[in-house]
């Protein structure tokens, strides 16, 4: 392997290790409530995917890109598996949002 060229065949049969949903908003978000409202459908999409496949995880990660294209990432890992949307949708999502946003900067 040289210069980024790898002649080995691509293996697509590995177990998926992460599930994500992301979006770029039409206009910047200016407050925590607006961010929570926009985050809800993304959380729902991830949970539906996990529930349909009976998979669970231990870490929830929130990535935020700001209007100046700087980016921050916040993660929360729990001891057991994340139990499902009903348990995490409220408390963990809101805690991650509260930690992540610096509202003098506007998320994209």
N, C-alpha and C positions, 0 to 999 in steps of 0.2 A: 504494500500500500504506500503510494507516494503521491504528493500533490493532491490529496483528497480523492484519489481514484482508488476504488475498492472493487475488484472484479468478483468478489464472492457473491453468491445469490442472496437476495433479500429474504429474510425469514419473517414471515408475517404471522406465525403461529404461536407467538409468545403471549402469555397472559397479560392483559391490560392492567397497568398499575395505577392509573389515575383516570378520573372522570372530570370533565370541566364543561362549563358554559360561560361564554363571555359575550359582551356587547359593547359597541361604541355608540354613545347617545347622540342624538341630533343636536341637542344643546347641552351646555355644561350644567352640572348639578350644583346647586348653591347651598343646600342644607341637608341635615341628617335625615329628615323625614322624606325628602325627595329621593335620596339615595336608597333608603329602605324600600320605598315603593318600587323603584326600578330593579332592585336586587331580588325581590320576591319571585318573579317569573324565572329568573336564572336558577335560584335555589330549587324551585319546583321541577325544573327540567332535569337537574342533576339527580334529585331524589327519585323521580319517575324512572330514569334510566337504571339506577341502582336497584330499586324495588322490582322492576321487571326482570332483572337478571339475578335477583337474590344475592347481591353483593353488598358488603359493608366496608367502611373504612374507619380509620382512627384520626385522621387529620383533615381539618377544613381550612382551606387557604383562600384568602381574599386578595386579589391583585387590583390595584387602583392606578390608573394612569391619569395624570393631571393635564390641564390645558397647555402647559409648557412641555408636555411629553415626558416629564420626569415620572418615575414609577416607584411605587412602594408595594410591598407584599407583607401580609400579616397571616400567620398560621396559628391554629390552636390544635393541639393533639390531646386526646383523651386516653385514659387507661384502657378501657374496653372499646368495642366498636361503637361508632356513632349510631345511635339507635333508630334514626329515621327522622323524617321531616318534622313530625309533631313535636319531638323533643328538642331539636336543634333549631328549628325555624325561628323561634323567638329569641331565647336567651343568648345562644352562641352567635347568631347572626348579628344581633344588635350589639353585643360586646365587641365583636370584630370590627363592626362599622365604627363604633365609638372610638376605638383605638386607632383606626386607620386614617380617618379623615382629619385633615388640617384645613378648616374651612376658609382660611384666607386664600387658599388655592382651590380652584374648581375642577372636580373630576370630569373627565371626558366620558 
